[in-house]
Amino acid sequence: MKRDNTFTGEDGVLVLDFLAKLVQEFDTQEMNEGQAIRLLPEFLSGIALRQYTSVSQTAGSHHGKIAVWPEAVQWLLRSFATDEAIRQAVLALR
């Protein structure tokens, strides 16, 4: 599987494109959600990987735990596609 689609977290709005490409790649490879969540860290780097690793390692608690693919997607969107990041992207387009 290609690893050229990585997300660093430096530009939060890019998480939207990252997830679209990642899901397409996983679908092409006929991967299920269990496989997707196990492979996700291999497609993250920088701050995104550090934060994801920190949150996903809280397996003993229910607060912040990421156990399934939809939770991982939701966490990425909430963490990086913030209102401020989207606002700045819209302003940059003007």
C-alpha positions as CSV (number, residue, x, y, z in Angstrom):
1,M,0.0,0.0,0.0
2,K,1.2,3.5,-0.8
3,R,2.4,5.6,2.1
4,D,2.7,8.9,0.1
5,N,-0.6,10.1,1.5
6,T,0.4,11.3,4.9
7,F,-1.1,13.9,7.2
8,T,1.1,15.9,9.5
9,G,-1.5,18.1,11.2
10,E,0.3,21.3,10.3
11,D,-2.6,22.5,8.1
12,G,-5.7,21.2,9.7
13,V,-8.0,21.7,6.7
14,L,-5.9,19.2,4.7
15,V,-7.3,16.4,6.9
16,L,-10.4,16.5,4.7
17,D,-8.4,15.6,1.5
18,F,-6.2,13.2,3.5
19,L,-9.3,11.2,4.7
20,A,-10.9,11.2,1.3
21,K,-7.7,9.7,-0.3
22,L,-7.1,7.3,2.6
23,V,-10.7,5.9,2.5
24,Q,-10.4,5.5,-1.3
25,E,-7.1,3.7,-0.9
26,F,-8.5,1.4,1.8
27,D,-11.6,0.7,-0.3
28,T,-9.4,-0.1,-3.3
29,Q,-7.5,-2.6,-1.2
30,E,-10.8,-4.0,0.2
31,M,-9.8,-3.3,3.8
32,N,-12.3,-3.4,6.6
33,E,-12.5,-0.9,9.4
34,G,-10.5,-3.0,11.7
35,Q,-7.6,-3.1,9.3
36,A,-8.0,0.7,8.6
37,I,-7.7,1.7,12.2
38,R,-4.6,-0.5,12.7
39,L,-2.9,1.1,9.6
40,L,-3.9,4.7,10.4
41,P,-0.7,5.6,12.4
42,E,1.4,4.6,9.4
43,F,-0.2,7.5,7.4
44,L,0.3,10.1,10.1
45,S,3.4,12.0,11.0
46,G,4.4,15.0,13.0
47,I,1.9,16.5,15.4
48,A,-0.9,14.4,14.1
49,L,0.9,11.2,14.9
50,R,2.0,12.4,18.3
51,Q,-1.5,13.4,19.3
52,Y,-3.1,10.3,17.8
53,T,-0.7,8.1,19.6
54,S,-1.3,9.9,22.9
55,V,-5.1,9.6,22.6
56,S,-5.2,6.1,21.3
57,Q,-2.9,4.8,24.1
58,T,-5.5,5.8,26.8
59,A,-7.0,2.3,26.4
60,G,-7.8,2.0,30.0
61,S,-10.2,4.9,30.1
62,H,-13.3,5.9,28.1
63,H,-12.2,9.5,27.8
64,G,-10.4,10.0,24.6
65,K,-10.1,6.4,23.7
66,I,-10.1,5.6,20.0
67,A,-11.1,2.0,19.5
68,V,-12.9,1.9,16.1
69,W,-12.5,3.5,12.7
70,P,-15.4,5.9,13.0
71,E,-14.0,7.2,16.3
72,A,-10.6,7.8,14.6
73,V,-12.2,9.7,11.8
74,Q,-14.3,11.8,14.2
75,W,-11.2,12.5,16.3
76,L,-9.2,13.6,13.2
77,L,-12.0,15.9,12.1
78,R,-12.6,17.4,15.6
79,S,-8.9,17.9,16.2
80,F,-7.8,19.3,12.9
81,A,-10.8,20.6,10.8
82,T,-11.6,23.1,13.4
83,D,-13.8,26.1,12.8
84,E,-10.8,28.4,12.9
85,A,-8.8,26.2,10.4
86,I,-11.8,26.3,8.0
87,R,-12.2,30.0,8.4
88,Q,-8.6,30.6,7.7
89,A,-8.8,28.4,4.6
90,V,-11.8,30.3,3.3
91,L,-10.1,33.7,3.9
92,A,-7.0,32.4,2.0
93,L,-9.2,31.7,-1.0
94,R,-10.5,35.3,-1.2
